[in-house]
Amino acid sequence: MTFSIVARCADTGMFGIAVCSSSPAVAARCAFARAGVGAAATQNITDPSLGPQCLDLMELGASAAQAISILKDAAPHVEYRQLAAVDAAGGSAAFSGEHVLGIHAEATVDNAACAGNLLAEDAVPATMAKAFEVAGGELGDRLLAAMKAGLTAGGEAGPVHSAGLLLVDRVSWPVADLRVDWDDDPIGRLDALWLLYRPQLEAYVTRALDPAAAPGYGVAGEDG
């Protein structure tokens, strides 16, 4: 009931994750990223605590593969979990337990890992990883290109209803945390939200770090 991609931008060091599901509010449970550290997805009968645990391990020096290996050995009920991670060196890893639901698969490339369960086709994650590799633009653009490719390749066995995009870069908070929590076309809606927010992203970071240097807000009453 979920497919996702975690990724690192090799040019900027930014991390991000995009995820969608048939259930509501998927990004609230499944998407985790930390600037300078990595990104992690935890899905399928989800244990949201595994995302921060994976990031903690990578912050302590574990690679993505080592972090997932440690969680495989230590986390309770790991046979029901599906995990994906990318680290600060661009290493990636993914894991599916023996009780992950339906058709499930993972794919890893440099700087990205994709995973999915209850899929229409087991080639969906590999298609997503390839789309990420060949896509241009910013990290958010490339993550959404991967999600759209996954949907075109069959996506989930049933309809998806929620989606999210999380980006971190240089500061301690997410620079983008966009969510569509229930819709008939959540990936399309998320893509539209990203196109709206993308040109504003840096301005919001500047407003936090140095308000006097920030551009105008473009809102009614600003000059009053």
C-alpha positions as CSV (number, residue, x, y, z in Angstrom):
1,M,0.0,0.0,0.0
2,T,3.0,2.3,-0.2
3,F,5.9,3.2,-2.6
4,S,8.6,5.6,-1.9
5,I,12.0,7.0,-2.8
6,V,14.7,8.4,-0.5
7,A,17.5,10.3,-2.2
8,R,20.5,12.6,-1.9
9,C,21.5,15.4,-4.4
10,A,25.1,14.7,-5.3
11,D,25.6,18.4,-6.2
12,T,24.1,20.1,-3.1
13,G,24.1,17.4,-0.4
14,M,20.3,18.0,0.1
15,F,18.3,15.0,1.2
16,G,14.7,14.2,0.4
17,I,12.0,11.6,0.3
18,A,8.8,11.2,-1.6
19,V,6.1,8.7,-0.7
20,C,2.5,7.8,-1.5
21,S,0.0,5.3,-0.2
22,S,-3.6,4.1,-0.4
23,S,-4.0,5.1,3.2
24,P,-4.3,8.7,4.5
25,A,-1.5,10.9,5.8
26,V,1.3,8.6,4.7
27,A,4.1,11.2,5.0
28,A,3.3,11.7,8.7
29,R,4.3,8.1,9.4
30,C,6.8,7.1,6.8
31,A,9.1,10.0,5.7
32,F,12.2,11.1,7.7
33,A,15.2,13.1,6.8
34,R,18.0,15.0,8.6
35,A,20.2,17.7,7.1
36,G,23.8,16.5,6.7
37,V,22.9,12.9,7.7
38,G,20.5,11.2,5.3
39,A,16.9,10.2,4.6
40,A,14.9,7.1,5.6
41,A,11.6,5.6,4.8
42,T,9.8,3.2,7.1
43,Q,6.7,1.6,5.6
44,N,4.4,-1.5,5.4
45,I,2.6,-2.1,8.7
46,T,4.7,0.9,9.6
47,D,6.7,1.5,12.8
48,P,7.4,5.3,12.6
49,S,10.1,5.0,15.3
50,L,12.4,3.2,12.8
51,G,12.9,6.3,10.7
52,P,14.5,8.4,13.5
53,Q,16.4,5.4,14.7
54,C,17.9,4.9,11.2
55,L,18.9,8.6,11.1
56,D,20.5,8.4,14.5
57,L,22.6,5.4,13.5
58,M,23.8,7.3,10.3
59,E,24.5,10.4,12.4
60,L,26.8,8.2,14.6
61,G,28.7,7.1,11.5
62,A,26.9,4.1,10.1
63,S,26.3,3.8,6.4
64,A,22.8,3.4,5.1
65,A,23.5,-0.4,4.7
66,Q,24.9,-0.7,8.2
67,A,22.0,1.2,9.7
68,I,19.4,-1.0,8.1
69,S,21.4,-4.1,9.0
70,I,21.4,-3.0,12.7
71,L,17.7,-2.4,12.6
72,K,17.1,-5.8,11.0
73,D,18.9,-7.4,13.9
74,A,17.5,-5.3,16.7
75,A,14.0,-3.9,15.8
76,P,10.9,-5.8,17.0
77,H,8.6,-7.3,14.4
78,V,11.1,-6.4,11.6
79,E,9.7,-9.2,9.5
80,Y,6.6,-6.9,8.9
81,R,8.7,-3.8,8.0
82,Q,10.0,-2.3,4.8
83,L,12.9,0.2,5.1
84,A,14.9,2.3,2.7
85,A,17.8,4.7,3.5
86,V,20.4,6.9,1.8
87,D,23.5,8.3,3.7
88,A,25.7,11.4,3.5
89,A,28.2,9.6,1.1
90,G,25.4,8.7,-1.3
91,G,25.2,5.1,-0.2
92,S,21.8,3.5,-0.3
93,A,20.1,0.4,1.0
94,A,16.6,-1.2,1.3
95,F,15.0,-4.1,3.1
96,S,11.8,-6.0,3.0
97,G,10.8,-8.4,5.8
98,E,9.3,-11.8,5.0
99,H,5.8,-10.7,5.9
100,V,5.7,-7.5,3.8
101,L,2.4,-7.4,2.0
102,G,1.6,-8.4,-1.6
103,I,4.0,-7.9,-4.5
104,H,6.9,-6.0,-3.0
105,A,10.4,-5.0,-4.2
106,E,13.3,-2.6,-3.7
107,A,15.9,-1.0,-5.9
108,T,19.0,0.9,-5.1
109,V,21.3,3.2,-7.1
110,D,23.9,5.7,-6.1
111,N,22.2,8.4,-4.0
112,A,18.8,6.8,-4.0
113,A,16.7,3.8,-2.8
114,C,13.2,2.9,-3.7
115,A,10.8,0.5,-2.1
116,G,7.2,-0.6,-2.5
117,N,4.6,-3.1,-1.3
118,L,1.2,-4.2,-2.5
119,L,2.5,-3.2,-5.9
120,A,0.8,-3.9,-9.3
121,E,4.2,-4.9,-10.7
122,D,7.5,-5.8,-9.0
123,A,9.4,-3.6,-11.5
124,V,8.0,-0.3,-10.0
125,P,10.9,0.5,-7.7
126,A,13.5,-0.2,-10.4
127,T,11.6,2.1,-12.8
128,M,11.5,4.8,-10.1
129,A,15.2,4.5,-9.5
130,K,16.0,4.8,-13.2
131,A,13.7,7.8,-13.6
132,F,15.5,9.5,-10.7
133,E,18.9,8.9,-12.3
134,V,17.9,10.4,-15.7
135,A,15.7,13.3,-14.4
136,G,17.0,16.8,-14.4
137,G,16.2,19.8,-12.2
138,E,16.3,20.2,-8.4
139,L,16.0,17.3,-6.0
140,G,12.3,17.8,-5.5
141,D,11.8,17.7,-9.3
142,R,13.7,14.4,-9.5
143,L,11.9,12.8,-6.6
144,L,8.5,13.7,-8.2
145,A,9.7,12.4,-11.6
146,A,10.5,9.1,-9.9
147,M,7.0,9.0,-8.2
148,K,5.3,9.7,-11.5
149,A,7.3,7.0,-13.2
150,G,6.3,4.6,-10.5
151,L,2.7,5.4,-11.0
152,T,3.0,5.0,-14.8
153,A,4.7,1.6,-14.3
154,G,1.7,0.4,-12.4
155,G,2.1,1.8,-8.9
156,E,0.1,0.1,-6.3
157,A,-2.4,-2.7,-7.0
158,G,-5.2,-0.3,-5.9
159,P,-5.6,3.5,-6.0
160,V,-3.3,5.8,-4.0
161,H,-4.8,8.6,-1.9
162,S,-2.1,10.4,-0.1
163,A,1.5,11.5,-0.9
164,G,4.2,13.6,0.6
165,L,7.5,15.3,-0.2
166,L,10.1,16.1,2.5
167,L,13.4,18.0,1.8
168,V,16.2,19.0,4.2
169,D,19.2,21.2,3.4
170,R,21.8,23.1,5.6
171,V,19.4,24.0,8.4
172,S,17.9,22.1,11.2
173,W,14.3,22.1,9.9
174,P,12.7,20.8,6.7
175,V,13.0,23.3,3.9
176,A,9.9,21.6,2.3
177,D,7.3,19.4,3.9
178,L,4.4,19.1,1.5
179,R,1.6,16.7,1.9
180,V,-1.6,15.7,0.2
181,D,-3.4,13.6,2.9
182,W,-6.5,12.5,0.9
183,D,-7.2,12.9,-2.8
184,D,-7.9,10.9,-5.9
185,D,-4.7,12.2,-7.6
186,P,-2.3,12.8,-4.7
187,I,0.9,12.6,-6.8
188,G,-0.5,15.1,-9.3
189,R,-1.6,17.4,-6.5
190,L,1.8,17.1,-4.8
191,D,3.6,17.9,-8.0
192,A,1.4,21.1,-8.3
193,L,2.2,22.0,-4.7
194,W,5.9,21.6,-5.4
195,L,5.8,23.8,-8.5
196,L,4.0,26.5,-6.4
197,Y,6.4,26.2,-3.5
198,R,9.7,25.7,-5.3
199,P,10.4,29.3,-6.2
200,Q,9.6,30.4,-2.7
201,L,11.7,27.9,-0.8
202,E,14.9,29.9,-0.4
203,A,13.0,33.0,0.6
204,Y,11.6,31.2,3.6
205,V,15.0,30.0,4.6
206,T,16.4,33.5,4.4
207,R,13.5,34.9,6.4
208,A,14.4,32.5,9.2
209,L,18.2,33.3,9.1
210,D,18.2,37.0,8.3
211,P,14.8,38.7,8.1
212,A,16.3,42.0,7.0
213,A,17.8,40.4,3.9
214,A,14.6,38.6,3.0
215,P,12.5,39.5,0.0
216,G,9.0,40.9,0.4
217,Y,6.2,38.7,1.5
218,G,3.8,39.5,-1.3
219,V,0.8,39.5,1.0
220,A,-2.0,42.0,1.6
221,G,-1.3,44.6,4.2
222,E,2.5,44.1,4.0
223,D,3.3,47.8,3.5
224,G,0.9,48.9,6.3
